[in-house]
Amino acid sequence: MINHSFPVLGQQIPVRVPQTVEDFQEFQRCIIDVANRGERLAYDTETTGLGTFTSGFRIRTAQFGTPDQAWVLQVEKGSDLQRLAAWALRTAPALSMQNRNFDMLATDRHLPGASLEMLAPKTVDTYIYSHLADPRRRDQGGVGNGLKDASAHYVDPSAPDTAAGLYDVFHTIGETKDTGWAAISIDNPKYLSYAGGDVILTSRLLPKVEARVRELGINPSLVPFEHEVGYVCALIERRGMRINRGHTTQLSAELLEESARWAEEAKRYGVANVNSTKQLSEALLGMGEVIPERTAGGAVQVDGKVLKRLADVDKDWEPIESRTPNPLAMAVLRSKRASKWRTSYAEAMLRTADEADRVHPKIGALAARTARMSISDPPFQQLPSGKWEVRHCVVADPGHRMISVDYSSVEPRVMAALSGDERMTAAILRGDDLHNLTAASVYGPDFTPGQRKVAKVVQLGVAYGGGAKTIAAQTGLTLAAAQAAVKGYKRTYPRLARYIRALQGQVIRDGYTLRTPSGRRLVFDRDAAYASFNGEIQSTARDIFAQGLLEIHARGLTPHVLLPVHDEIVADAPDSEAREVAREIGEAMTMSLRGIPLGTDPDVGGASWGSLYMKKASTMIANDSWYAANPDEARAAELARK
């Protein structure tokens, strides 16, 4: 037996690393004793990295712990140790993990006999409890929901940071914080001590965060709700999405060329480096642009928001039509976007795809302050809506068609339900276009398409706490025109405006906290009460989406789902069943909130995810080169046209 220890509250807690048959028998007796007492066992893994499904990924150690001891099995050393770890997981009646989806998926894939379906029902996640108690990261003024931050707050502020504590060791062997996990010796004392420390801290953290959730009076039903949502997301992540490797490789090359082409265009205006804020700001000012935004250091701000305003496009790259687009701003935006898409999507898909050319984006089921989900590796959630180029890399299984089901204007409908605004509610129930209603109120019945776009920005901006100054910056309106538009919006929906004011006041009186309709606790910065309605809308919309995901699972449709992103479910199904599956998913997601219907828009495309976002069928069919290069999508387009 190799014996190490981990310090907690001034005590050295034993960390045991069995080596002999007798050691392994002692480990088994310990697991059986814990099981007989009905106690919960903490579980964690050390792996070669974060790419669970990538080539070369492996579990190096599997560790089990209670508040008073830890056992570390060096499963990298052989299949017998892997089977022993799987046996312990099956034997333990109850488990706890920190960020359980990662460890459950790694275990499901790399430790035979310990499946995701077996682990999930008996595992609680300390991250979920911690997030419910305080959803803020540490840099946002919260406790923080990582193991180190949560343990420092609830367990022992002096306990070592088991991740950062190894970075120095990695550097001594010539590795980085990313590559060191695979390269460090499996017998390194600090590596083994810290592996055991993670389960000791997890075991001690759980009762603390459970008590904190109870103390705050958080809706107790959110605990099983979040665990079930997380489990469904793990099932989806495990399935993954198939990519067309040839097309993805071609796209990477095209994006590299596109980035360079637009960078050359920027050079015409004196910007030799599109990433140089100094060159860019000087060139734009030299072109006569007025840029009031400044950085914290006082320099001219030329971030994406400013450049999009100057290029006359909104956050989704749709033309605003409020000014003449600045060609330099557009060139820089396009060069940077192409470079980002290449790195974050095309290259990321090629790098993270498994042996079957499937990518498995990591789904953070409970991520932001508002509980909204996150998608990473690749970050598909950050793709602008309506853009098909990157999505075209993702393809359905052979003989299947892609499906997209999303909510119809879910956030405006949530706004109406929460505020009880009669005019907005009536418009929704009649099926009116809310942006048309706002535009008519502000500009009269003969409003232009450009004025409708402004009305859309105003509706979302005011509801989310943005004032006339922010709206002017987003739309290119003068401040006076933006102020008039805001007044018109509030005149259109007076009860909504009163609700927002009342909510902000209540949040301040409640110590900058808010309870959502589901009973979730949101916490706001002291200078950000204006964001409370935004937080309530996003959190409520997320919980609606999560409930829809659970209903999809209850109906046995999860095997079709490829990804939950924003308020959209991406799925696939055999060609003959695709429309029926899309309809069933849409029905599962459909519900109401305080009398406001929350309907869906099911859509069936062709063989690629991008086919759901491409041009109208007639335009595509007329393009012979596109038709030849994309026969599956062309066939789907023909079917859609018919």
C-alpha positions in Angstrom: 0.0 0.0 0.0 1.3 3.4 -0.9 0.1 5.9 1.6 -0.3 9.7 1.1 -2.4 12.3 2.8 -4.4 15.5 2.0 -4.7 18.4 4.5 -8.2 19.5 5.5 -8.9 21.7 8.5 -5.4 21.1 10.0 -5.7 17.3 9.7 -3.9 15.0 7.3 -6.6 12.8 5.8 -5.2 9.4 4.5 -5.1 8.8 0.8 -4.4 5.1 0.0 -3.1 3.8 -3.3 -3.4 -0.1 -3.3 -0.7 -2.1 -5.0 -1.0 -5.7 -3.9 -3.7 -8.3 -3.9 -4.0 -7.8 -0.1 -4.4 -4.0 -0.7 -7.1 -4.5 -3.2 -9.0 -6.8 -0.9 -8.8 -4.2 1.8 -10.2 -1.7 -0.7 -13.1 -4.0 -1.4 -13.8 -4.5 2.3 -13.9 -0.7 2.7 -16.4 -0.3 -0.2 -18.6 -3.1 1.2 -18.6 -1.6 4.7 -19.6 1.8 3.2 -22.4 0.0 1.2 -23.6 -1.9 4.2 -23.9 1.4 6.2 -25.8 2.9 3.3 -23.4 5.8 3.1 -22.7 7.9 0.0 -19.3 7.5 -1.6 -17.6 10.4 -3.5 -16.2 9.5 -6.9 -13.8 11.3 -9.3 -11.4 10.6 -12.1 -8.1 11.9 -13.3 -7.9 11.8 -17.1 -5.5 12.8 -19.9 -7.6 15.8 -20.7 -11.1 17.1 -21.3 -11.8 15.5 -24.7 -13.7 12.5 -23.5 -14.4 11.1 -27.0 -11.1 12.1 -28.7 -8.5 9.6 -29.8 -6.0 8.9 -27.0 -8.2 10.0 -24.1 -8.0 7.7 -21.2 -8.8 7.6 -17.5 -5.6 7.5 -15.5 -7.0 7.1 -11.9 -10.4 6.4 -10.4 -10.8 7.6 -6.8 -13.3 7.0 -4.1 -13.7 8.8 -0.9 -15.5 9.6 2.4 -14.9 12.6 4.6 -12.2 10.7 6.4 -10.3 8.8 3.7 -9.7 8.3 0.0 -8.7 5.4 -2.2 -7.0 6.0 -5.6 -7.0 3.2 -8.1 -4.4 3.6 -10.9 -6.7 2.2 -13.6 -4.3 3.2 -16.3 -2.1 0.3 -15.2 -4.4 -2.5 -16.3 -7.8 -3.9 -17.1 -8.0 -5.7 -13.7 -7.9 -2.3 -11.9 -10.5 -1.0 -14.4 -12.8 -3.8 -13.5 -12.2 -3.2 -9.8 -13.2 0.4 -10.2 -16.4 -0.6 -12.1 -17.2 -3.1 -9.4 -16.9 -0.4 -6.7 -19.2 1.9 -8.6 -21.8 -0.9 -9.0 -21.5 -1.9 -5.3 -21.9 1.6 -3.9 -25.5 2.4 -3.2 -25.1 6.1 -3.5 -22.5 8.4 -5.1 -21.6 12.0 -5.1 -19.5 13.8 -7.8 -18.5 17.4 -8.7 -19.6 18.1 -12.2 -20.9 14.6 -12.6 -21.5 14.5 -16.3 -17.8 14.6 -17.2 -16.9 11.8 -14.9 -20.0 9.7 -15.7 -19.3 10.0 -19.5 -15.6 9.3 -19.1 -16.5 6.2 -17.0 -19.2 5.1 -19.3 -16.8 5.1 -22.2 -13.6 3.9 -20.6 -14.5 1.6 -17.6 -16.5 -1.4 -18.9 -19.3 -2.4 -16.6 -20.1 1.1 -15.3 -22.6 2.7 -17.6 -24.1 6.1 -17.6 -27.6 4.6 -17.1 -26.3 2.8 -13.9 -24.5 5.8 -12.5 -26.9 8.6 -13.0 -29.8 7.5 -10.8 -27.6 7.1 -7.7 -25.4 10.1 -8.2 -25.9 13.6 -6.8 -23.8 16.5 -8.2 -22.3 19.0 -5.7 -22.1 21.5 -8.6 -25.9 21.5 -8.9 -26.4 22.3 -5.3 -23.8 25.0 -5.3 -25.3 26.6 -8.4 -28.7 26.6 -6.9 -27.4 28.3 -3.8 -25.4 31.0 -5.6 -25.3 30.9 -9.4 -22.5 33.5 -9.7 -18.9 32.7 -10.5 -16.3 34.0 -8.0 -15.2 36.8 -10.4 -18.9 37.9 -10.4 -18.9 38.3 -6.7 -20.3 34.9 -5.8 -19.0 31.8 -4.0 -18.0 30.1 -7.3 -19.2 26.6 -8.3 -15.9 24.9 -9.1 -14.6 22.4 -6.5 -11.8 24.7 -5.3 -14.0 27.8 -4.9 -16.9 26.0 -3.3 -14.7 24.0 -1.0 -12.8 27.1 0.1 -16.1 28.7 1.0 -18.0 25.8 2.6 -15.2 23.4 3.8 -11.7 24.8 4.3 -10.4 28.0 2.9 -6.8 26.7 3.3 -7.3 23.4 1.4 -4.9 23.2 -1.6 -6.2 24.0 -5.1 -5.8 20.5 -6.5 -5.7 21.6 -10.1 -3.6 24.7 -9.9 -1.3 23.0 -7.4 -0.2 20.6 -10.1 0.6 23.2 -12.7 4.0 23.9 -11.2 4.7 20.1 -11.4 3.7 20.2 -15.1 6.1 23.0 -15.8 9.0 21.1 -14.2 8.5 18.3 -16.7 8.2 20.7 -19.7 4.4 20.5 -20.0 1.5 23.0 -19.8 -1.6 23.0 -17.7 -3.4 21.4 -20.7 -0.8 18.8 -21.6 0.5 17.9 -18.2 -2.4 15.7 -17.2 -1.4 13.1 -19.7 2.4 13.4 -19.2 2.8 13.5 -15.4 3.9 10.2 -13.8 1.0 8.0 -12.6 3.1 7.5 -9.4 3.8 11.2 -8.7 3.0 11.7 -4.9 1.4 15.1 -5.3 -0.7 13.9 -8.3 -2.0 11.0 -6.2 -2.5 13.1 -3.0 -4.5 15.6 -4.9 -6.5 13.0 -6.7 -7.6 11.7 -3.3 -8.1 15.2 -2.1 -10.8 15.9 -4.7 -13.1 13.1 -3.4 -12.4 14.0 0.3 -13.5 17.6 -0.5 -16.5 16.5 -2.6 -17.6 14.2 0.3 -17.4 17.1 2.8 -18.8 19.7 0.5 -22.1 17.8 -0.2 -23.8 18.2 3.2 -22.7 21.9 3.3 -24.3 22.8 0.0 -27.4 20.7 0.7 -27.9 22.6 3.9 -27.4 25.9 2.2 -30.0 25.2 -0.4 -32.5 24.3 2.4 -31.5 27.4 4.4 -32.2 29.7 1.4 -35.6 28.2 0.9 -34.9 27.3 -2.7 -37.7 25.2 -4.3 -36.6 21.6 -3.4 -38.1 20.2 -6.6 -35.3 22.0 -8.5 -32.8 19.5 -7.2 -34.2 16.4 -8.9 -35.2 18.5 -11.9 -31.7 19.7 -12.5 -30.3 16.2 -12.0 -32.7 14.8 -14.6 -32.0 17.6 -17.1 -28.3 16.9 -16.7 -28.7 13.2 -17.3 -30.7 13.8 -20.5 -27.9 16.2 -21.7 -25.3 13.5 -20.9 -27.2 11.0 -23.1 -27.3 13.6 -25.9 -23.6 14.4 -25.5 -22.7 10.7 -25.6 -24.5 10.2 -28.9 -22.8 13.1 -30.5 -23.2 14.5 -34.0 -21.8 13.1 -37.2 -19.6 15.4 -39.3 -18.7 15.4 -43.0 -14.9 15.3 -42.6 -14.2 16.2 -46.2 -16.5 19.2 -46.2 -15.2 20.3 -42.8 -11.6 20.1 -44.0 -12.5 22.1 -47.1 -14.4 24.7 -45.0 -11.3 25.2 -42.9 -9.2 26.0 -45.9 -11.9 28.3 -47.3 -12.2 30.2 -44.0 -8.4 30.6 -43.9 -8.5 32.1 -47.4 -11.5 34.3 -46.6 -9.8 35.7 -43.5 -6.7 36.6 -45.4 -8.8 38.1 -48.3 -10.7 40.5 -45.9 -7.4 41.3 -44.1 -6.0 42.4 -47.4 -9.1 44.6 -47.9 -8.5 46.2 -44.5 -4.9 47.1 -45.6 -6.4 49.4 -48.2 -7.6 51.6 -45.4 -4.3 51.6 -43.5 -4.9 48.6 -41.2 -2.0 46.1 -41.6 -3.2 44.0 -38.6 -6.9 43.5 -38.1 -6.2 42.7 -34.4 -4.5 46.0 -33.8 -7.0 48.2 -32.0 -4.7 51.2 -32.4 -4.4 50.9 -36.1 -8.1 50.2 -36.4 -9.3 53.1 -34.2 -6.9 55.6 -36.0 -8.1 54.5 -39.4 -11.8 54.7 -38.5 -11.4 58.1 -36.9 -9.5 59.2 -40.0 -12.5 58.1 -42.1 -14.6 60.6 -40.1 -16.3 58.1 -37.9 -17.5 59.3 -34.5 -16.9 56.7 -31.8 -17.9 57.8 -28.3 -17.2 54.4 -26.7 -14.1 54.2 -24.6 -12.2 51.4 -22.9 -11.5 51.4 -19.2 -8.1 52.9 -20.0 -9.6 55.7 -22.0 -8.8 54.4 -25.5 -11.2 54.4 -28.4 -13.4 51.2 -28.2 -13.4 49.2 -31.4 -14.9 45.9 -30.2 -17.4 43.8 -32.1 -20.4 45.8 -31.0 -18.9 49.1 -32.2 -17.7 47.6 -35.5 -21.2 46.0 -36.2 -22.8 49.4 -35.5 -20.4 51.0 -38.0 -20.9 48.2 -40.5 -24.7 48.6 -40.1 -25.4 45.0 -39.0 -27.1 43.6 -35.9 -25.8 40.9 -33.6 -27.0 38.3 -36.1 -25.3 40.1 -39.0 -28.5 41.2 -40.5 -28.5 44.7 -42.1 -30.0 47.4 -39.9 -30.3 49.9 -42.7 -29.8 52.9 -40.4 -26.6 54.2 -42.1 -24.1 53.6 -44.9 -22.0 50.6 -43.9 -18.3 51.4 -43.2 -16.2 49.2 -45.5 -13.3 49.0 -43.1 -15.4 47.9 -40.2 -17.1 45.2 -42.4 -13.7 44.0 -43.7 -12.3 43.6 -40.2 -15.4 41.9 -38.9 -15.4 39.4 -41.8 -11.7 38.7 -41.4 -12.0 38.1 -37.7 -15.2 36.0 -38.1 -13.7 33.8 -40.7 -10.6 33.2 -38.5 -12.7 32.5 -35.4 -15.0 30.1 -37.3 -12.0 28.2 -38.6 -10.5 27.8 -35.2 -13.6 27.4 -33.0 -15.6 25.3 -35.4 -13.9 23.7 -38.4 -10.6 22.9 -36.7 -12.3 22.1 -33.4 -14.6 19.6 -35.1 -11.7 17.9 -36.9 -9.7 17.8 -33.6 -12.4 16.5 -31.3 -14.2 14.0 -33.6 -14.1 10.4 -32.4 -13.2 7.4 -34.5 -16.6 7.4 -36.1 -16.3 11.1 -37.1 -18.8 12.2 -34.5 -18.3 15.3 -32.4 -19.6 15.4 -28.9 -20.1 19.0 -27.8 -20.0 19.5 -24.1 -23.4 20.5 -22.8 -23.4 22.6 -19.7 -27.0 21.9 -18.6 -26.7 24.5 -15.7 -24.2 27.1 -16.7 -24.9 30.9 -16.7 -26.2 32.9 -13.8 -29.7 32.5 -15.2 -29.2 28.7 -15.5 -29.1 28.9 -19.3 -27.3 26.0 -20.9 -23.9 26.3 -22.6 -22.3 24.4 -25.5 -18.6 24.1 -25.9 -16.0 22.1 -27.9 -17.3 23.3 -30.4 -19.3 26.3 -29.1 -22.3 25.8 -31.4 -24.4 28.1 -29.2 -22.4 31.1 -30.4 -23.2 30.6 -34.0 -25.4 33.4 -35.3 -28.9 32.2 -36.2 -29.6 31.8 -39.8 -26.0 31.0 -40.8 -25.6 27.7 -42.5 -21.9 27.5 -43.5 -20.6 25.9 -40.3 -23.8 23.9 -39.7 -23.4 22.3 -43.1 -20.5 20.3 -41.6 -22.9 18.4 -39.3 -24.8 15.7 -41.1 -27.5 13.3 -40.2 -26.9 9.5 -39.9 -27.1 7.6 -43.2 -30.6 7.5 -44.4 -31.7 10.2 -42.0 -32.9 13.8 -42.3 -32.1 16.7 -40.0 -34.8 18.1 -37.8 -35.0 21.5 -36.0 -37.7 22.3 -33.5 -37.7 25.6 -31.7 -40.0 27.8 -29.7 -42.0 30.5 -31.5 -40.9 33.9 -30.1 -40.4 32.4 -26.6 -38.9 35.4 -24.9 -41.6 37.9 -25.9 -44.2 35.4 -24.8 -42.5 35.0 -21.5 -42.4 38.8 -21.2 -46.1 38.9 -21.7 -46.8 36.1 -19.2 -44.6 37.5 -16.5 -45.8 41.1 -16.8 -49.5 40.4 -17.5 -49.5 43.2 -20.1 -53.0 43.1 -21.6 -52.1 44.6 -25.0 -49.1 42.3 -25.5 -51.1 39.3 -24.4 -54.0 40.1 -26.7 -51.6 40.6 -29.6 -50.0 37.2 -29.0 -53.4 35.4 -28.7 -54.5 37.0 -32.0 -51.3 35.9 -33.6 -50.1 39.4 -34.3 -46.5 40.3 -34.9 -45.3 42.1 -31.8 -42.6 44.0 -33.7 -45.1 45.3 -36.2 -47.4 46.4 -33.3 -44.5 48.3 -31.7 -43.4 49.8 -35.0 -46.9 51.0 -35.8 -47.2 52.6 -32.3 -43.9 54.4 -32.7 -43.9 55.3 -36.4 -47.5 55.0 -37.5 -49.2 52.3 -39.7 -47.0 53.1 -42.7 -43.7 52.1 -41.0 -40.8 50.9 -43.1 -39.0 47.5 -42.9 -36.0 49.4 -41.4 -38.3 51.0 -38.7 -39.6 47.5 -37.9 -36.0 46.4 -37.2 -35.6 49.3 -34.9 -38.8 48.4 -33.1 -37.4 44.9 -32.6 -34.2 46.3 -31.0 -36.2 48.7 -28.9 -38.5 45.9 -27.6 -35.7 43.6 -26.6 -33.5 46.5 -25.4 -36.1 48.1 -23.1 -37.3 44.7 -21.7 -33.7 43.8 -21.0 -32.8 47.0 -19.2 -31.3 48.9 -22.0 -31.9 52.7 -22.2 -32.1 55.1 -25.1 -28.3 55.5 -25.2 -27.8 51.8 -25.7 -30.5 51.5 -28.3 -29.0 54.4 -30.2 -25.6 52.7 -30.3 -27.2 49.5 -31.5 -29.4 51.0 -34.2 -27.5 54.1 -35.4 -30.4 56.3 -34.3 -29.8 59.7 -32.8 -30.3 59.9 -29.1 -33.4 61.9 -29.5 -34.9 59.4 -32.0 -34.0 56.5 -29.7 -35.7 58.3 -26.7 -38.8 58.8 -28.8 -38.8 55.1 -29.8 -38.5 54.1 -26.2 -41.4 56.3 -25.2 -43.4 54.9 -28.0 -42.7 51.3 -26.8 -43.6 52.1 -23.2 -46.8 53.8 -24.5 -47.6 50.6 -26.4 -47.2 48.3 -23.4 -47.8 50.4 -20.3 -48.3 47.5 -17.9 -45.0 45.9 -19.0 -43.2 49.2 -18.2 -44.8 49.3 -14.8 -43.9 45.7 -14.1 -40.2 46.3 -15.0 -40.0 49.3 -12.6 -41.7 47.4 -9.8 -39.5 44.3 -10.3 -36.3 46.4 -10.1 -37.5 48.0 -6.9 -38.4 44.6 -5.4 -35.0 43.2 -6.3 -33.3 46.1 -4.5 -35.4 45.7 -1.4 -34.6 41.9 -1.4 -30.9 42.4 -1.3 -30.4 42.3 -5.1 -31.9 38.8 -5.3 -34.9 37.5 -7.3 -37.0 34.3 -7.2 -38.2 33.2 -10.6 -41.5 31.5 -11.2 -39.7 28.1 -10.9 -38.3 29.1 -7.5 -34.8 29.6 -8.7 -32.7 32.2 -6.9 -31.0 34.8 -9.0 -28.4 37.2 -7.6 -27.6 40.6 -9.2 -24.8 43.1 -8.8 -25.6 46.1 -6.7 -25.4 48.4 -9.8 -27.3 46.0 -12.1 -30.9 45.9 -10.7 -31.9 47.1 -14.2 -31.0 43.6 -15.5 -33.5 41.9 -13.3 -36.2 41.5 -15.9 -33.7 40.3 -18.4 -32.6 37.7 -15.8 -36.1 36.6 -15.1 -37.0 36.2 -18.8 -33.9 34.2 -19.6 -34.1 32.0 -16.6 -37.8 31.3 -17.1 -37.3 30.6 -20.8 -34.4 28.2 -19.9 -36.6 26.3 -17.5 -39.4 26.0 -20.1 -36.8 24.7 -22.6 -35.4 22.2 -20.0 -39.0 21.0 -19.1 -39.6 20.5 -22.8 -36.4 18.4 -23.0 -37.6 16.2 -20.1 -40.9 15.7 -21.9 -39.0 14.7 -25.0 -37.2 12.2 -22.9 -40.4 10.9 -21.3 -41.8 10.2 -24.7 -38.8 8.1 -25.7 -37.5 10.6 -28.3 -34.1 11.3 -26.8 -32.3 8.9 -29.1 -33.2 11.3 -32.0 -31.8 14.4 -30.3 -28.4 15.7 -31.4 -28.1 19.0 -29.5 -30.1 21.4 -27.4 -29.0 24.9 -28.4 -30.7 28.2 -27.3 -34.4 27.4 -27.6 -33.9 24.8 -30.4 -33.7 21.1 -30.5 -31.6 19.7 -33.3 -32.4 16.1 -34.1 -32.4 13.5 -36.9 -34.6 10.6 -37.9 -35.0 8.1 -40.7 -36.3 9.8 -43.9 -39.6 8.0 -43.7 -40.1 9.0 -40.0 -38.6 12.5 -39.9 -41.8 14.6 -40.2 -43.6 12.5 -37.6 -40.6 12.7 -35.2 -40.4 16.4 -35.7 -44.1 16.7 -34.9 -43.8 14.6 -31.8 -40.8 16.6 -30.5 -42.8 19.8 -31.2 -45.8 18.5 -29.2 -43.5 17.5 -26.3 -42.1 21.0 -26.1 -45.5 22.8 -26.4 -46.9 24.2 -23.2 -48.3 27.4 -21.7 -47.2 29.9 -19.1 -49.9 31.7 -17.2 -52.3 31.4 -20.1 -49.8 32.3 -22.8 -49.3 29.5 -25.3 -45.7 28.5 -26.0 -45.8 26.8 -29.4 -43.0 25.4 -31.6 -41.9 25.5 -35.2 -40.9 22.0 -36.3 -38.9 21.9 -39.5 -37.4 19.0 -41.5 -34.3 19.5 -43.7 -32.0 17.4 -45.7 -28.8 15.6 -44.8 -27.0 18.4 -43.1 -27.9 20.7 -40.2 -27.1 23.6 -42.5 -29.9 22.6 -44.9 -32.3 23.9 -42.3 -30.8 27.4 -42.6 -30.0 27.7 -46.3 -31.6 29.8 -48.9 -35.1 29.2 -50.2 -35.6 26.1 -52.2 -36.1 27.8 -55.5 -32.8 29.7 -55.2 -30.8 26.6 -54.3 -32.3 24.6 -57.1 -31.4 27.3 -59.6 -27.8 27.1 -58.6 -26.4 24.2 -60.6 -23.0 24.1 -58.8 -24.7 24.0 -55.4 -27.0 21.3 -56.6 -24.1 19.1 -57.8 -22.2 19.6 -54.6 -25.1 19.0 -52.3 -27.4 16.3 -53.8 -29.0 15.4 -50.4 -29.9 19.0 -49.6 -31.1 19.6 -53.1 -33.4 16.6 -52.9 -34.8 17.9 -49.6 -35.2 21.3 -51.2 -37.2 19.7 -54.1 -39.4 17.8 -51.6 -40.0 21.0 -49.6 -40.9 22.9 -52.8 -43.3 20.2 -53.8 
